[in-house]
């Protein structure tokens, strides 16, 4: 069976689930506008705003 992946969000979800993309790499797609914050949540299961807040605390 061949899985058809139509959107960038779906492509990123597959790659993320395979462990080939990190949360930071997915966040970069939100920053450049290619996906939304809702897409980030769909892909990672995490809130984008909370993730970025935690990233800023670590800096």
C-alpha distances in whole Angstrom, upper triangle without the diagonal:
4,7,10,13,16,19,21,21,17,17,20,19,16,18,21,19,18,22,22,24,27,29,31,29,27,31,32,29,31,34,33,32,29,27,30,31,29,26,27,27,24,23,25,26,30,33,33,37,37,35,37,41,40,39,42,44,43,45
4,6,10,13,16,17,18,14,14,17,16,13,16,19,17,17,20,20,22,25,27,29,26,25,28,29,26,28,31,30,29,25,24,27,29,27,23,25,26,22,21,23,25,28,31,31,35,35,33,35,38,38,37,40,42,41,42
4,6,10,12,14,14,11,11,14,13,10,13,16,15,15,18,18,19,22,24,26,23,21,25,26,23,25,28,27,26,22,21,23,25,23,20,21,22,18,17,20,22,25,27,27,31,32,30,32,35,35,34,37,39,38,40
4,6,10,12,13,9,10,13,13,11,14,16,16,16,20,19,20,23,24,26,23,21,24,24,21,23,26,25,23,20,19,21,23,21,18,20,21,18,17,20,22,25,27,27,30,31,30,31,34,34,34,37,39,38,39
4,6,8,9,6,6,10,10,9,11,14,14,15,17,17,17,20,20,22,19,17,20,21,18,19,22,21,20,16,15,18,20,18,15,17,18,15,14,17,19,22,24,23,27,28,26,28,31,31,30,33,35,35,36
4,7,9,7,8,11,12,12,14,16,16,18,20,19,19,21,21,23,20,18,20,20,17,18,21,20,18,14,14,16,19,17,14,17,18,15,15,18,20,23,24,23,26,28,27,27,31,31,30,33,36,35,36
4,5,5,6,9,10,11,13,14,15,17,19,18,16,19,19,20,17,14,17,17,13,15,18,16,14,11,10,12,15,14,11,13,15,13,12,16,18,20,20,19,23,25,23,24,27,28,27,29,32,32,33
4,5,5,6,8,10,10,12,14,15,17,15,13,16,16,16,14,11,14,13,10,12,15,13,12,8,8,11,14,13,10,11,14,12,11,14,17,18,19,17,21,23,21,21,25,25,24,26,29,29,29
4,5,5,6,9,10,10,12,14,15,15,13,14,14,15,13,10,12,13,10,11,14,14,12,9,7,9,11,10,6,8,11,8,7,11,13,15,15,14,18,20,18,19,22,23,22,25,27,27,28
4,5,5,6,9,10,10,12,14,14,13,15,15,17,15,12,15,16,13,14,18,17,16,12,10,13,14,13,9,11,12,9,8,12,14,16,18,17,21,22,20,22,25,25,25,27,30,29,30
4,5,5,6,9,10,11,13,12,11,14,15,16,13,11,15,15,12,14,17,16,16,12,11,14,16,15,11,12,14,12,10,13,16,18,19,18,22,23,21,22,26,26,24,27,30,29,30
4,5,5,6,8,10,11,9,8,10,11,12,10,8,11,12,9,12,15,14,14,11,10,12,13,13,9,9,12,10,7,10,13,15,16,15,19,20,17,19,22,22,21,24,26,25,26
4,6,5,6,9,10,10,9,11,11,14,12,9,12,14,12,13,17,17,16,14,11,13,14,12,9,9,10,8,5,8,10,13,15,15,19,19,17,19,22,22,21,24,26,25,27
4,5,5,6,9,9,9,12,13,16,14,12,15,17,15,17,20,20,19,16,15,17,17,16,13,13,14,11,8,11,13,16,19,18,22,23,20,22,25,25,24,27,29,28,29
4,5,5,7,6,6,9,11,13,11,10,14,15,13,16,18,18,18,16,15,17,18,17,14,13,15,13,10,11,14,16,19,18,22,22,19,21,24,23,22,25,27,26,27
4,5,5,6,5,7,8,11,9,8,12,13,12,14,17,18,18,16,14,16,16,15,12,11,12,11,7,8,11,13,15,15,19,19,16,18,21,20,19,22,24,23,24
4,5,8,8,10,11,14,13,12,15,17,16,18,20,21,21,19,17,18,18,17,14,13,13,11,8,9,11,14,17,17,21,20,18,20,23,22,21,25,26,25,27
4,6,8,10,13,15,14,13,17,18,17,20,22,23,23,20,19,21,21,20,17,16,17,15,12,12,15,17,20,20,24,23,20,22,25,24,23,26,28,26,28
4,6,7,10,12,11,12,15,16,16,19,21,21,22,20,19,20,20,20,17,15,16,15,12,11,14,15,19,18,22,21,18,20,23,21,20,23,25,23,24
4,7,10,12,10,11,14,14,15,17,19,19,21,18,18,20,20,20,17,15,17,16,13,12,16,17,20,19,22,22,19,20,23,22,20,23,25,23,24
4,7,8,6,7,10,11,11,14,15,16,17,15,15,17,16,17,14,12,14,14,10,10,14,14,17,15,19,19,15,16,20,18,17,20,22,20,21
4,5,5,6,9,10,11,13,15,16,17,16,15,16,15,17,14,11,13,14,11,9,12,12,14,13,16,16,12,13,16,15,13,16,18,16,18
4,5,5,6,9,10,11,12,15,16,15,13,14,12,14,12,9,10,12,9,7,10,9,11,9,12,12,8,10,13,12,10,14,16,15,16
4,5,5,6,9,10,10,12,14,14,13,14,13,15,14,10,13,15,12,10,13,12,13,10,12,13,9,9,12,12,9,12,14,13,14
4,5,5,7,9,10,11,13,12,12,14,13,15,13,10,13,14,11,11,14,14,15,12,15,16,12,12,16,15,13,15,18,17,17
4,5,5,7,9,10,11,10,9,10,10,12,9,7,10,11,8,8,12,11,12,10,13,14,11,11,15,15,13,16,19,18,19
4,5,5,6,9,10,10,9,9,8,11,10,7,10,12,10,10,12,11,10,7,10,11,9,8,12,13,11,13,16,16,16
4,5,5,6,9,9,9,11,11,14,12,10,13,15,13,13,16,14,14,11,13,15,12,11,14,15,13,14,18,17,17
4,5,5,6,5,6,8,10,12,10,9,12,13,11,12,15,15,14,11,14,16,14,13,17,18,16,17,21,20,20
4,5,5,6,5,6,6,9,8,7,11,12,11,12,14,13,12,9,11,14,12,11,14,16,15,16,19,20,20
4,5,8,8,9,9,13,12,11,14,16,15,15,17,16,14,10,11,14,13,11,14,16,14,14,18,18,18
4,6,8,10,11,14,13,12,16,17,16,17,20,18,17,14,15,18,16,14,18,20,17,18,22,22,21
4,5,7,9,12,11,11,15,16,15,17,19,18,16,13,15,18,17,15,18,21,19,20,23,24,23
4,7,10,12,10,11,14,14,13,16,18,18,17,14,16,19,18,17,20,22,20,22,25,25,25
4,7,8,6,7,11,11,10,13,15,14,14,11,14,17,15,15,19,20,19,21,24,24,24
4,5,5,6,9,10,11,12,13,13,11,9,11,14,14,14,17,19,18,19,22,23,24
4,5,5,6,9,10,11,11,10,8,6,8,11,11,11,13,15,15,17,19,21,21
4,5,5,6,9,10,10,10,8,8,10,13,13,14,16,18,18,20,22,23,25
4,5,5,6,8,9,10,10,9,12,14,14,15,18,19,19,21,23,24,25
4,5,5,6,7,7,7,6,10,11,10,11,14,15,15,17,20,20,21
4,5,5,5,5,5,7,10,11,10,12,15,15,16,18,20,21,22
4,6,6,8,9,10,14,14,14,16,18,19,19,22,23,24,26
4,6,8,10,10,14,15,13,15,18,18,18,21,23,22,24
4,5,8,9,13,12,10,13,16,15,15,18,20,19,21
4,7,9,12,11,11,14,16,15,16,19,20,20,23
4,6,9,8,7,10,12,12,13,16,17,17,20
4,6,5,6,9,10,11,12,14,15,17,19
4,6,5,6,8,10,10,12,14,15,17
4,5,5,6,9,10,11,12,14,16
4,5,5,6,9,10,11,13,15
4,5,5,6,9,10,11,13
4,5,5,6,9,10,11
4,5,5,6,9,10
4,5,5,6,9
4,5,5,7
4,5,5
4,5
4
